[in-house]
Amino acid sequence: MKKSTLAYILGASTVIIGGVYFALIFGLKPKPIPKISWSHFESPQEFGSSIYKRLRIEILGQNLVFLGVLPERQDHYLAWKGLFDSLEAENKFEHIIVDNSLPYKDLIPSTEVISMIENQAAVLNTIKDIIATKKRVAIVLPTTYMSYLVKDNFHALLSRSLYDENDGHKLDVDWVTFSLSSFPIKREDEAAMEIPCNTEVKDPAGSGELGCMIVMKARSLYRQKERIEGKLPGVLDQIGTKEYLGLIN
C-alpha cells in the first residue's frame, strides 16, 4: 500500500473516530455546512467582505446581527470592519454596539460601547427597541459569550428575557450570529487553543463544546490543505439554523 494512501486512511479514521467520541460526549448536533471552503485572503478585511458577499441575503434578512471575536485577536475586529465597509449605503447598520470588555473595540466603527454583562437590562431594552422600530443593529461580543454552543450564552438570556412587560407575552425577535475563532494548523497546536476542547464533566468556561467543534474542523484540514505564505487561511461553516462559525489565522 502506498504511503500516501495509508496516510489518507489514517487521517480519515482519526476524524471519524474523533467525531464519534465528541458526539458521545456532547450529544448529536446538526452537521456543519461549509459556506466558505478553505481559502486564502490578502487581509482580515477581505475575509469579512467575503462573508458578506457569500451570505448577503442571510445578513440583510435580519435586523439583529451578532458578531463574535476572540478579544485578543486584532484580525477578528478587522474582519468585521471589512464586513461593515462592504455594506451598500442603503444597507448600513443604523447602530453598531460593541462590548466594552473588548481591548480593540476602537477598530470597530461603533455607535455605542457598553458592558453587555454589567448592563444586560440596557442591552435588552435596546433589542426591544429594535423589535419595535425595525432598526438594523449589529452587536459585537466575545465569541465565548454568544455562541449557542457555550453554556449560559447571551442568546439563552435573550430567549428567556424578551417579553412584553405590559402583558407578559414573548416578543417575536430573530437574529443571525457569526462567531470567529483561531484554529490549530497541526495536531501539536491543539493544546494551546484559545478555546480548548474540554471534554471533562466540569467545564468551568462552558465553551468546551465549541472548542471541540473547532478541533474537528481543523483536523479535517491538517493533511489536505496547504498554506500560502503571506496570506490568511480561513473557512466558514454554518453550525446552526442561523449561526455561523468562521476560522481564520
For each residue, the residues with C-beta under 8 A, 3 or more apart:
1: 5 6
2: 5 6
3: 6 7
4: 7 8
5: 1 2 8 9
6: 1 2 3 9 10
7: 3 4 10 11 223
8: 4 5 11 12 223
9: 5 6 12 13
10: 6 7 13 14
11: 7 8 14 15 222 223 224
12: 8 9 15 16
13: 9 10 16 17
14: 10 11 17 18 219
15: 11 12 18 19 216 219 220
16: 12 13 19 20
17: 13 14 20 21
18: 14 15 21 22 215 216 219
19: 15 16 22 23 216
20: 16 17 23 24
21: 17 18 24 25 199
22: 18 19 25 26 197 199 212 213 216
23: 19 20 26 27 28 29
24: 20 21
25: 21 22 199 212
26: 22 23 29 208 209 212
27: 23
28: 23
29: 23 26 149 213 239
30: 239 240 241
31:
32: 213 217 237 238 239 245
33: 237 238
34: 37 235 236 237 238
35: 54 55 236 237 238 244
36: 39 50 51 54 234 235 236 246
37: 34 235
38: 221 225 233 234 235
39: 36 50 233 234 235
40: 227 228 231 232 233 234
41: 44 46 47 50 231 232 233 234 248
42: 46 231 232
43: 46 47 78 82 232
44: 41 47 48 75 76 78 79 82 232 248
45: 48 49 78 79 81 82 85
46: 41 42 43 49 50 82
47: 41 43 44 50 51 79 82 232 234 246 248
48: 44 45 51 52 78 79 80 81 82 83 84 86
49: 45 46 52 53 82 83 85 86
50: 36 39 41 46 47 53 54
51: 36 47 48 54 55 79 83 178 236 244 246
52: 48 49 55 56 59 83 86 87
53: 49 50 56 86
54: 35 36 50 51 236
55: 35 51 52 58 59 244
56: 52 53 59 60
57: 60 61
58: 55 61 62 176 242
59: 52 55 56 62 65 176
60: 56 57 91
61: 57 58 176
62: 58 59 65 174 175 176 242
63: 130 131 134 135 136 137 175
64: 127 130 137 139 173 174 175 176
65: 59 62 93 136 137 138 139 175 176 177 178
66: 138 139 140 141 146 154 155 175 176 177 178
67: 80 83 138 139 140 141 177 178 179 180
68: 140 141 142 143 144 145 146 147 177 178 179 180
69: 73 76 77 80 102 140 141 142 143 180
70: 73 76 142 143 144 180 181 182 194 195
71: 101 102 103 104 142
72: 103 194
73: 69 70 76 77 180 182 194
74: 77 78 104 107
75: 44 78 79 232 248
76: 44 69 70 73 79 80 180 248
77: 69 73 74 80 81 102 104 105 107 108 140
78: 43 44 45 48 74 75 81 82 107
79: 44 45 47 48 51 75 76 82 83 180 246 248
80: 48 67 69 76 77 83 84 108 138 140 180
81: 45 48 77 78 84 85 107 108 109
82: 43 44 45 46 47 48 49 78 79 85 86
83: 48 49 51 52 67 79 80 86 87
84: 48 80 81 87 92 93 96 108 109 138
85: 45 49 81 82
86: 48 49 52 53 82 83
87: 52 83 84 91 92 93
88: 91 92
89: 92
90:
91: 60 87 88 136
92: 84 87 88 89 136
93: 65 84 87 96 136 137 138
94: 111 135 136 137
95: 111 112 126 135 136 137 138
96: 84 93 108 109 110 111 112 137 138 139 140
97: 110 111 112 113 114 123 126 137 138 139 140
98: 102 105 108 110 112 113 114 139 140
99: 102 105 113 114 115 116 139 140 141 142 145
100: 105 113 114 115 116
101: 71 115 116 117 142
102: 69 71 77 98 99 105 140 142
103: 71 72
104: 71 74 77 107
105: 77 98 99 100 102 108 110 113 140
106:
107: 74 77 78 81 104
108: 77 80 81 84 96 98 105 140
109: 81 84 96
110: 96 97 98 105 113 140
111: 94 95 96 97
112: 95 96 97 98
113: 97 98 99 100 105 110
114: 97 98 99 100 119 122 123
115: 99 100 101 118 119
116: 99 100 101 119 120 123 139 141 145 154
117: 101 120 145
118: 115
119: 114 115 116 122 123
120: 116 117 123 124 157 161
121: 124 125
122: 114 119 125 126
123: 97 114 116 119 120 126 127 139
124: 120 121 127 128 158 161 162
125: 121 122 128 129
126: 95 97 122 123 129 130 137
127: 64 123 124 130 131 137 158 162 173
128: 124 125 131 132 162 171
129: 125 126 132 133 135
130: 63 64 126 127 133 134 135 137 173
131: 63 127 128 134 162 171 172 173
132: 128 129
133: 129 130
134: 63 130 131
135: 63 94 95 129 130
136: 63 65 91 92 93 94 95
137: 63 64 65 93 94 95 96 97 126 127 130
138: 65 66 67 80 84 93 95 96 97
139: 64 65 66 67 96 97 98 99 116 123
140: 66 67 68 69 77 80 96 97 98 99 102 105 108 110
141: 66 67 68 69 99 116 145 146 154
142: 68 69 70 71 99 101 102 145 146
143: 68 69 70 146 147 179 180 181 195 210
144: 68 70 147 150 195 205 207 210
145: 68 99 116 117 141 142 150 153 154
146: 66 68 141 142 143 150 153 154 155 177 179
147: 68 143 144 150 153 177 179 207 210 243 245
148: 153 155 156 177 240 243
149: 29 153 207 209 210 213 239
150: 144 145 146 147 153 205 206 207 209 210
151: 203 206 207
152: 156 157 206
153: 145 146 147 148 149 150 156 157
154: 66 116 141 145 146 157 158
155: 66 146 148 158 159 175 177
156: 148 152 153 159 160
157: 120 152 153 154 160 161
158: 124 127 154 155 161 162 173 175
159: 155 156 162
160: 156 157
161: 120 124 157 158
162: 124 127 128 131 158 159 170 171 173
163: 168 169 170 171
164: 167 168 169 170 171
165: 168
166:
167: 164
168: 163 164 165
169: 163 164
170: 162 163 164
171: 128 131 162 163 164
172: 131
173: 64 127 130 131 158 162
174: 62 64 242
175: 62 63 64 65 66 155 158 242
176: 58 59 61 62 64 65 66 242 243 244
177: 65 66 67 68 146 147 148 155 240 242 243 244
178: 51 65 66 67 68 243 244 245 246
179: 67 68 143 146 147 210 243 244 245 246
180: 67 68 69 70 73 76 79 80 143 245 246 247 248
181: 70 143 194 195 210 214 245 246 247
182: 70 73 193 194 247 248 249
183: 193 214 217 218 221 247 249
184: 187 188 189 190 192 193 215 218
185: 189 218 221 222 227 233 249
186: 189 222
187: 184 190 219 222
188: 184 191
189: 184 185 186 192 193
190: 184 187 193 197 215 218
191: 188
192: 184 189
193: 182 183 184 189 190 196 197 211 214 215
194: 70 72 73 181 182
195: 70 143 144 181 207 210 211 214
196: 193 205 207 208 211
197: 22 190 193 208 211 212 214 215
198: 203 205 207 208 211 212
199: 21 22 25 208 212
200: 203 208
201:
202:
203: 151 198 200 206 207 208
204:
205: 144 150 196 198 208
206: 150 151 152 203
207: 144 147 149 150 151 195 196 198 203 210 211
208: 26 196 197 198 199 200 203 205 211 212
209: 26 149 150 212 213
210: 143 144 147 149 150 179 181 195 207 213 214 245
211: 193 195 196 197 198 207 208 214 215
212: 22 25 26 197 198 199 208 209 215 216
213: 22 29 32 149 209 210 216 217 239 245
214: 181 183 193 195 197 210 211 217 218 245 247
215: 18 184 190 193 197 211 212 218 219
216: 15 18 19 22 212 213 219 220
217: 32 183 213 214 220 221 235 237 245 247
218: 183 184 185 190 214 215 221 222 247
219: 14 15 18 187 215 216 222
220: 15 216 217 224
221: 38 183 185 217 218 224 225 235
222: 11 185 186 187 218 219 225
223: 7 8 11
224: 11 220 221
225: 38 221 222 233
226:
227: 40 185 231 233
228: 40 231 233
229:
230:
231: 40 41 42 227 228
232: 40 41 42 43 44 47 75 248 249
233: 38 39 40 41 185 225 227 228 248 249
234: 36 38 39 40 41 47 246 247 248 249
235: 34 36 37 38 39 217 221 246 247
236: 34 35 36 51 54 244 245 246 247
237: 32 33 34 35 217 244 245 246
238: 32 33 34 35 243 244
239: 29 30 32 149 213 243 244 245
240: 30 148 177 243
241: 30
242: 58 62 174 175 176 177
243: 147 148 176 177 178 179 238 239 240
244: 35 51 55 176 177 178 179 236 237 238 239
245: 32 147 178 179 180 181 210 213 214 217 236 237 239
246: 36 47 51 79 178 179 180 181 234 235 236 237
247: 180 181 182 183 214 217 218 234 235 236
248: 41 44 47 75 76 79 180 182 232 233 234
249: 182 183 185 232 233 234
